Amino acid sequence: MLGAPLELILFSHDLDYAEAAMAAGMNSVVVDWEWCGKSDRQFGFDTEINRGTETDLLHMRERVQGNLICRINNGPDQRVREALRAAELGANEIWLPMVRSVAEVKQCLRALDGRCALSILCETAEAIALGKEWAQLPLARVYIGLNDLQIDVGSASLFSALCDGTIDAFRARYSGALGFAGVTRPDLGRPVPCRLLMAEMARQSCCFAIGRRTFRADVPQADIARATRALRAVFAELRQRDAQAIAADHAALRAQVARLTPARMAKAGS
């Protein structure tokens, strides 16, 4: 895992952009069905709420080759039905958000029965506390959603989990495929530079990263290949740092986060 190129995952319902991204080196595309309850849960936070449909997933499957992911809703009467429907429409991987218990994850694993992979989003205090349990399940990956985690635990900032030991403690219990935050061109990024976030991803032995609205805004379709090459090159360099450089980058991240006010943090959601 540590020596493999950084896996890049794109959130997009734009068929042309997604098709170009996959041709330019992205590994996966996410069609996002999750919207139920998000407006209320994320009220006052500048987040991206998509309302993907079955048609979006079907058309994306027709246009892109490779790994197609569908993020579903995690309501008691939704998770299994949507997971099975997404698999039927051609998704290779299901993302289950806002997980709070092992039982709901096992329910989806049983229902899918190997039809496609299952991944989870750890965005709640309960999910973060269950790292050891996630390590024992056949999950494709775990993504820590900083926006919803901030809201759920009442952190002062979007990036608190990167600086207060939350992710360090989770990583000590969970050794599988991990990701968090989002990326754009490595020379950009706001309010925290992308390179500093990538340095923290490398410190935590992450193996995948997500491009969302900031990536789409910063990277025109014609420049996607250049951006993916740059991201992988920077990440490969960050993996080669010595202990002193790793500590210095982490200290720089903590200082950057400390300079940001909670109001500015809330505007950094993706």
N, C-alpha and C positions, 0 to 999 in steps of 0.2 A: 504493500500500500504506500509506504513512505517514498519509494522510488518512482512510482507511477506518475505520469503527467497529471496536473490538476484537472479534475473533471469539472466542466462548466455547464450549468443548467440555466436555461432561459425561460422566464415567465413571459408569454406573449400569446395573444389571440390573433395577431396580425399574420396571416398565412404567408404573405410574401417575405416579410421580415424573418419569420421563423424558418422558412425553407432556406433562405439565404444563410441564416445563422448556422444551421446544421451543415450546410455545404461548406461553410467557412471554418468549421472546427468545433462548434458547440456539440456537447454530447447528448443533451436531452432538452426537450421542450415540455413545459408545464401548461396544461389547460386547467384553469382555476374555476372550479364549481363552488368554492366555499364563499358563502355570503350570508347565510342565515345567522342573525344575531350580531353580525359584525358592526353594523352601524351604531347600535346601542353600546356594544362593548368597547368600541374604539372612539366613542364620541369625544370630540375635542382634540383628537390626535390626527395628524396629517398622514394618514395611511392610504394604501391602495386597496380598494375593494372592487373585485371583479365579479361579474355575474355570468360566468361561463355556462354554456348550455350543451346539451347532447349534440346539437348541430356543430358547435365549435369543435368538439372533440372528434366527431366523425370527419369533418372537413380537414382538420389537422392531420388525422391519420392518413387521409388520402394524399396529402401534400408532402409529408416528411417521412424520411426513412429513419430508422434508429429508435432510440428509447423515447417513448411518449409517456408522460406522467400526467395523472389527473389528481388534483387535490379536491377532495370531496367534503361534504358537511359531516359533522360528527354528532348529529342528534340521535337519540335512541332509536327513532323510527327511520333514520336516514342512512346511517353508516353502512349497513350491510347491503341495503337495496342499491345505494349509489355505487358502492365498490363493485358489486356484481355487474351493474349496468355499464360502468366504465370499462371493465374488463371485456364485456361483450362487444363494446364499440371499438376495441382495439388498443386500449391502454396497456402498456407493459408494466407499469408501476403505479400503485395507489399511494397517495399521501393522506394520512389521517391526522387532522389538526386538533389542537386544543385537547390533547389526551390528558386524562386525569386518573386512569386506572389500568391495570394490567388486563382486567376482564374485558374491556371494550376492544383492546388490541387483539386478544386471543379470539374474540368473537369474529373479528374480520379475517384473521388468519384461517380459522376453521371454515368460514364461508367461502373464501377464495380458493382454498384447497389446492394451492399451487398454480392456479390459472395465471396469476401474475404476481409480481413482487409487492410487498407492503413495506412502507416506510412511515415513520411517525414524526410529528412536530412536537417538540417539548416546549411548551409555551405557558406552562402553569407550574406552581410550586410543587404540586403533587408529582408531575411528570419528571421534574428535575431531581426529585428525591428518589426516583426509581431507576437510576442508572444501572445498578447491578441486575435488576430484573430485565431491563431491555437487552442487556448483554446475553441473556439466556434464551432470547427469542430469535426466530429466523427472520430478522428485519433486514431490509436492504440497506437502510441508512437512518440516521437520526439528524434532524435539523432543529437547532434551537432558534426559535423565533423571538428576537429581542423586543419587538414592539409589544406583542401580547404578554410576554413575560414581565416587562416593565409594568404594564397595567395590572396584571394579576397579583404581583407581589408588592406593588406600590413603591417601586424604586424611584429615586429622584431623577434618574436619567435613563435614556435609551441604552447607554453603553455600560451601565453599572455592573452587569454580570461579567463583563470582560475584566473588570478591575477589582472586584470585591471578593474574588475567590470562588464565585458560583460555578463558573465553567471549569476551573481547576478541580473542584471537588467532584463535579459530574464526570470529568475525564478520568479521574482516579477510579471510578466505578464502571465506566463504560469505555471499552476499547475498540468498538466497531467504527464503521464509517460515520464521520461527524462533519457537520458544517454549521455555520452561523453567519449572520450579517449578510451583506451583499457587496458586489464588486462593480466597478466601472473601469474605465481606463486607469492603469496604475499611476499615472501622473496627475489624476484628478481625484475627486472625492470630497464630499462636504457633509456635515461639518468636520468629519474626521477624514484625513487623507486615506485614500484607498490603500496605499502602501503600508500604512500603520495597521490597518485592519488585516491585511494579508500577512503581515509579520506575526500578528497574534494567531491567525489561522495556522500558520506554519508552526508556531510554538505549541499549539494544541494538537498537532498532527492531524489536521483536517485534510480531507482528500477531495472535497468538492466545494464549489462556490456557486452562488446564484447571481444572475443578472436580472434586475427588475426594471422599474421605471427610470431610475437614474442611468443605468446602462443604456437603455433604449434612447434616452434623451441625449446622452453624450456620444453615442456611437452610431453614426449613419450606417445604413445598410451596406454601402460600399466599403466601409472601414471595419466591418466585423472581423474579417480574417486577421487584419493587423492588430486589432485589440485582443483577440484570443491568443495570438502568438506572444504579445507583450505580457499578458497576464501569466501565462505559463512560464515564460522566461524569468520574470520577477519572482514568481513563487519558487521556482527551482533554485534561484540564488538564495532566497530566504531560508530554504531548507539547509543550506550549507553553512549558515552562520555558526560561529563559536558561541560558547556560553556567555561571554562578555557582550557580544553584539546582541544576542537574544535579550539579555537583561536590559541593555540600553534602549532597545526598541520598545520593550514593555514599559519602561519608565517614561519614554516619550509619549506613548499612548495614554498612560495614566495622567500625565501632565496636560495633554490635549483635552482629555475628558473633563478634568478638573476646571479648565478654563471656560467650559461651556456652561451656560445657565440651563436650568430645567426647561425654560420656555423654548430655548433654541433646540434642545434635545427633542422635544415633542414634534418639531417640524422636520426631523430627519428620518421619519418612518418611510418604509418602502413597501 
